[in-house]
Amino acid sequence: MARFENNMGISSIEIPNKKCHCFCTIGKKWCTYQFAIAMEPDEVIPDYLEVEQYMEDNIEGQQMTIEVAVANVADYIANEYKPKYLQVSVYCDDAKHFPVNVTVIKEGQE
């Protein structure tokens, strides 16, 4: 797995709009989950291609609720890159219910 040492003093990384299509297991409908990721890296900067590949392999086309999707991505980034601060949000406006934004925040990863 790629790791880039954060020797440049990068303090903020944002991935503003990564879309994944998932089948909601509760609403029984295909939905577009729009991810927004913000982090304060610690010692390493993630390989963006690696993060995107994780999402393509583990989120895109899968059957899961928006809550499971956001938790999976947050856990992956937290475990792999151990940022000082991480916020992963998912917005969905094409589900059976009204538009919703679900967020996971993780701080001080060890």
C-alpha positions as CSV (number, residue, x, y, z in Angstrom):
1,M,0.0,0.0,0.0
2,A,1.3,3.4,-0.9
3,R,2.3,5.8,1.8
4,F,3.7,9.3,1.3
5,E,5.5,10.8,4.2
6,N,3.9,14.1,5.2
7,N,7.1,16.1,5.2
8,M,5.5,19.0,3.4
9,G,3.3,20.1,6.3
10,I,0.0,19.3,4.6
11,S,-2.7,20.1,7.0
12,S,-5.9,19.5,5.1
13,I,-7.0,17.1,2.4
14,E,-10.5,17.1,0.9
15,I,-12.1,14.8,-1.5
16,P,-15.3,16.7,-2.3
17,N,-17.5,14.4,-4.5
18,K,-16.9,10.8,-5.1
19,K,-20.1,9.1,-6.2
20,C,-20.9,5.4,-5.7
21,H,-24.0,3.6,-6.7
22,C,-25.4,1.2,-4.1
23,F,-28.5,-0.9,-3.6
24,C,-30.1,0.2,-0.3
25,T,-31.1,-2.9,1.6
26,I,-33.9,-1.1,3.4
27,G,-35.5,1.0,0.6
28,K,-34.9,-1.8,-2.0
29,K,-33.7,0.8,-4.5
30,W,-30.5,1.7,-6.3
31,C,-29.2,5.1,-4.9
32,T,-26.3,7.4,-5.6
33,Y,-24.1,7.9,-2.5
34,Q,-22.1,11.1,-2.8
35,F,-19.1,11.0,-0.5
36,A,-17.2,14.0,0.8
37,I,-14.0,13.3,2.8
38,A,-12.0,15.8,4.8
39,M,-9.0,14.9,6.8
40,E,-6.0,16.3,8.7
41,P,-3.2,13.9,7.9
42,D,-0.7,13.0,10.5
43,E,2.6,11.3,9.4
44,V,1.4,10.1,6.0
45,I,-0.6,11.3,3.0
46,P,-2.9,8.8,1.4
47,D,-2.5,7.6,-2.1
48,Y,-5.7,8.9,-3.7
49,L,-5.7,6.2,-6.3
50,E,-5.6,3.6,-3.5
51,V,-8.6,5.3,-1.7
52,E,-10.6,5.4,-4.9
53,Q,-9.8,1.7,-5.7
54,Y,-11.0,0.8,-2.2
55,M,-14.3,2.5,-2.8
56,E,-14.6,1.0,-6.3
57,D,-14.0,-2.5,-4.9
58,N,-15.9,-2.3,-1.7
59,I,-18.7,0.3,-2.0
60,E,-19.6,0.7,-5.7
61,G,-22.3,-1.7,-6.8
62,Q,-22.8,-3.2,-3.3
63,Q,-25.9,-3.7,-1.3
64,M,-25.7,-1.5,1.8
65,T,-27.4,1.4,3.6
66,I,-25.9,4.8,3.5
67,E,-24.9,4.4,7.2
68,V,-22.9,1.2,6.5
69,A,-21.3,2.9,3.4
70,V,-20.1,5.9,5.4
71,A,-18.9,3.8,8.3
72,N,-16.9,1.4,6.0
73,V,-15.1,4.3,4.2
74,A,-14.3,6.1,7.5
75,D,-13.0,2.9,9.1
76,Y,-10.8,2.2,6.1
77,I,-9.2,5.6,6.0
78,A,-8.8,5.8,9.7
79,N,-7.2,2.3,9.9
80,E,-5.0,2.7,6.8
81,Y,-3.7,6.3,7.2
82,K,-4.3,7.2,10.9
83,P,-5.2,10.9,10.3
84,K,-5.4,13.3,13.2
85,Y,-8.9,14.2,12.1
86,L,-11.3,12.6,9.7
87,Q,-14.8,13.4,8.5
88,V,-16.6,11.3,6.0
89,S,-20.1,12.4,4.9
90,V,-22.4,10.8,2.4
91,Y,-25.3,12.7,0.8
92,C,-28.1,10.9,-1.0
93,D,-31.0,12.6,-2.8
94,D,-32.4,9.8,-5.0
95,A,-33.5,7.3,-2.3
96,K,-37.1,6.5,-1.5
97,H,-36.9,8.9,1.5
98,F,-36.1,12.6,1.6
99,P,-32.5,13.8,1.0
100,V,-30.2,12.9,3.8
101,N,-26.5,13.5,4.8
102,V,-24.9,11.1,7.1
103,T,-21.5,11.8,8.7
104,V,-18.8,10.0,10.7
105,I,-16.1,12.0,12.5
106,K,-13.0,10.3,13.9
107,E,-10.3,12.2,15.9
108,G,-6.9,11.3,17.3
109,Q,-6.3,8.0,15.6
110,E,-3.7,5.8,17.1
